[in-house]
Amino acid sequence: MNTNFEKALEAKGFIDLPIDPSLDLIEEIKKLKKEKNAVILAHYYQEAEIQDLADYIGDSLGLSQQASKTDADVIVFAGVHFMAETAKILSPSKKVLLPDLKAGCSLSDSCPPHLFSKFKEQYPDHMVITYVNCTAELKALSDIVCTSSNAVQIVESLPKDQKIIFGPDKNLGDYVKRKTGRDLVLWNGACMVHEIFSREKIEKLRIEYPGAKFIAHPECEDHILAEADYIGSTSGMLKYTIENESDTFIVATESGILHQMQKSSPNKKFIPAPPNNACACNDCPHMKLNTLEKLYNCLKYDLPEVTLTEDVIRRSRKPIERMLEISDRLGL
């Protein structure tokens, strides 16, 4: 790659070269994937066409774990930056690509590692538990990493007198506090998508659909979770809609998951929980930066690549391994 090209890539965050409009992008991506011995991961919040093309679909940590077990040389993560970093942590010898480097995360961005480090210094006798939705640098400052599905059990596995800092999501932290009765010190971070839901509009939907189940992600605010029939991770919500007998669900999380819910239960109705603004959707703008065109160019040119130093990989891997050890011991 020449210097001008690299500078242009750095400025845009993705390769923006013309693509022959006559190309069947899906077929071309499949060919490139085979040629490069690549595996494509898609988070539940990606556009439907990317989900349908992926080798694996799921939550961020689960996808990285699946990719680490494959013999692929290249991991293409259709998600956001911290997810690709997690894939690199668990598969340091593999090349990890992200279709758009600017696909960030409002929650991850709300907790700059240098500020969190100063915050941590105020509580020297506290153990640090961080939600997996954070940067590799923040994971490296942690004792244990958790997911939305195991956060409660991870906290409960620790001695009751163990003091804990929980970050970066204050809403998930509040949920864990209520479920465990533990007095956690919370970092004041949040996900922009999970803080926009309108309780009043949800109540109106429940009147309109009296038999509907209202399900919510624990990153939502307390007043939303208080109304939920079920609270769980994205994978947990999907499983609930498959197993529950209700035929209608109001879903409070990023709307991309509705594609998998509809595919898994075609005879059921799924309604995205409405936001408190004038927008008709609750999409994550960062997740939706990834497109088929960017995915094609990403595979064709092996860029943009997500890299981490060996030191960060080593330090950030330890709290993930600690979580996995606890999860195995608890049978989670």
N, C-alpha and C positions, 0 to 999 in steps of 0.2 A: 504494500500500500504506500502511495506517495504521501508526503507531508501535508499537502493541501487537502487531500482526501481525509486524512486522519483528523485534521483540524475541523473540517466540516462535520465529520462524524461526532467529534467531541462537542461541537456547538449544538447539534440537533439531538444527539443522544441515540440516533438510529441511522441506518443507511437509507438514504432517500434517492435511489437511482431509478430511472425509468424502467418500467416492467412492460413487456409486450402484452398489450390488452387481449391478444388472442390466446394467451396461455391459460390452461386450466390450472389455477394456482394450487388447488388441493392435490391434484395428481403430481404436479411438479414438486410440491413439498414432500410428498410420499417418496418420490424418486430420490430427492436429495437426502432425506432421512436415511434411506437404505444405503446410499453411496457413502455417507459420512459415519455410518454406524451410530446414529443419533437416536435418542429417545426424547419424545415431546411430552412435557408435563403441563397440564392446564388446571389452574385453580377453578373452583366452582364459580367464581365471579367473572370469569372470562366470557366473551361473546360466544353464543351458541355454536357458531361455525368452527371456532377454535376448539371448543370442548369436544365436538364431534370428531375432530381430526386427531386429538391427542391419544397417546398410548395409555396414559394414566390421568385420571381426573380425581381431585380430592382436596383436602386441606393441605396447608403448606408443609408441615413437618412430615406427614404421611407420604406426600409425594416425594420429598427428598429421600426418605428412607427406602421407598420403592426403587428410586433411581440408583441408589447406592448398591442395590442387590443385582442390578443388571450388568451385562458385559458391554454396555454402550461406551463408546469413547467420548461422546458429546452429549451433554444434557442441555436441552432448550427449555427454559422455564417460562411458560406463558403465565406470568403472574406479576409480582412487583419485586423491587430490588432486594429487600431483606430475605425474600423467599429464595432467590437465586443464590444469595450469600449462604443460606442454610444448606442448600444443595452442595455448594463448594466445600463447606465445613465437613460434610459427611462423605464427600467424594473428592478429596483434594487432588487426586491424580487425573480426574476427568476435566475436560474443558466445559465450562458452564457459560451458556449464552442467554441473554435476555433481549427480546426483540426491540425493546425501547428502554434505554438506561434511565430515562426520566420517569419511568413508571415507579413512583415512590409510594409512600404511605403516610397519611396524615398522623396516624398513631405513632409510627416509628419516628417521624420528624419531630413529634412533640417532646421527644426525650433525647436531646443531644448528649452524647456520652460524656463530654467534658463537664457539662453542668450536673449530670447525674453523679459523676465521680465526686464533685464537691458536696452534693446532697448526701451521698453515702458516708462521707467523712464525718458528718454530724451525728451518725449513729454507729460508732465503732463496734458495738456489741451486738449488732443486728446481722442476721443472715439475709442475703439478697436473693429474692425469687423474681425472675423476670418472665413475662409472657413472651412466647416465641415470636410474636409480631414486633420485633425490634432488630436493630442493626447487629452485625457480628461484633462490633466494638462494645455494644452494651451487654451482649451475652458474655463477653470476655470479662466484664466487671461483676458477673453474677456467680452465685454459688449453685443455684439450680435454675433450670429453665422449665417452664410449664406450658401446657396448652389450655385452651378453654374447656376441654373435656376432662382434664385431670387436675386442674388447679386446686380444686377443693381437696382432693385426696392427697396431693403433694403436701399441702399445708398441714392437713390432719396427720400426716405421717411423722411430722416433727414433734419433739417434746413440747408440751404445753407451755413451758417456761421459756421456750426459744423465741427471742424477739426477731421480728421479720420486717424487712422493707419489701414492698411489692410494687412492681412497675412494669411497663409504663402506663397501663390502662387503669384509670381510677374507677371506672364503672365495673369492670371485671373484679377489681380489688374489693369494691364495696359488696359485690355479690358474694365473694369468697368470705368476707368478714361476717356477713349475715349467716351464711351456711355453716361456718366453723365456730363462730363466737370468738374468734381471735382478734386481738387488737393490732391490726397491721398498720404500718406507716406507709402511706400511699404517695406515689409520684402523681402529679396532676396532669396526666395525659389522657387523650381520648381519640377515638376514630370518628371522623367527620360524618361518615355515613350512618353510624349507629347512634348519633346524637340528634338526628333530624326528625325522628318519628313523632307524629302528633297523637297524643292520647285522645283528644277530642274526636279526631277523624277516625281513629281506630274504634272508638266506642260507637260511632255512627255506623261503621261497617258491621259491627257485631249485632246491631239492631237489624240491619238490612239482611244479614245472614245469621239468624239466631242459632243455627246448629254448627256454625264454623268453630274450629279450634284456632286459638291465637297462639302462635309459637314465636319465640324470640331468642336472639343470641345474647349471651351474658355481657357483651360489650355495650348493650343498650342501657339507657339510664334507668334508675330505680323505679320511677313512676310508670315506665313502660313494662318492666319486668313484673311489677306488682299485678298487672292485668293478665299475664300470660298463663295459658294452660300447660305449656311446656317451655322450659328454658334449656338450651343446649348448644353445643358446637354446630358448625354447619353440617358436618357428617351426621351428628346426632339428630338434627332437625330433619334431614332427609330420611333417615331411618324411621323416625317417628311418623312421618307422613305416609310411609309405606305400610307400617304395621297398624296404625290407628284406623278405626272403622269409619271415622268421619269422612265425608266426601268433599268438604270445603275447608280450606286453611288460609288464614291471614298470616303472612310471613314477614317478620320484622328482622330483616338482614339485607345484605346487598342482593339486588334482584336477579343476579346471574344464576343463583341456585335454583330458581324456578324452572329453568330448562331441564335440569336433571330430575326435579320433582315430577314434572309433567311427563317426562319419558318413563319414569319408574311407575307412575300411577296415571295413565292416560285418561281414566274415567273420573278423575277427581279434579276439583277446581282450586287453583292457587291464586291468591290475591296479594300483591305486594302491599305491605303496610304503608299508608300514605305519609309523606313528610309534612313538616309544619310550614313549608314554604310554597310558592306558587308552582314549583316544578312538579311535573306529573310522574317523576320517577325517583328511585333511590339508588342510582348507579354510582359506583366509585369511579371518579374521573381518571384516577391513576391506572386502575385495572383495565379500563377501556382504551388506554393508549396503545395497547397491543392490537395489531390487525393482521389479517392474512398476508398483506403485502410486506409488512415488517418481518413477519415470521419467515416468509420466503427469502427475503434478502439476508436475514440473519443466518439462515442455514447455508445460503449460497456463498456468502463471504466470511463465514465463521466470526462474525462480529455483530453487535458489541459483546465483548467478553467480560465476565465478572471475575475479578481476581482478588485475592486476599493474601496477606503476608503469612508466612509459616507460623509466626508468633501468634497472630490473631486466630488462625485456625486452631492452633494447639490450645489456647486459653479459652476460646469460645466452645470448643468441643467438650471440654470437661463438664460444664454444667448441663449440657444435653445428655451426656452419658450418665450423669448423676440422676437425672430425671428418668431415664430409661431403666436404670437399676431399680429405682423405687417402684416404677410402674410394673416391672417384672415381679418384684417381691410381693406387690399387692394384687397381682393378677389382673391388672387393668388392660 
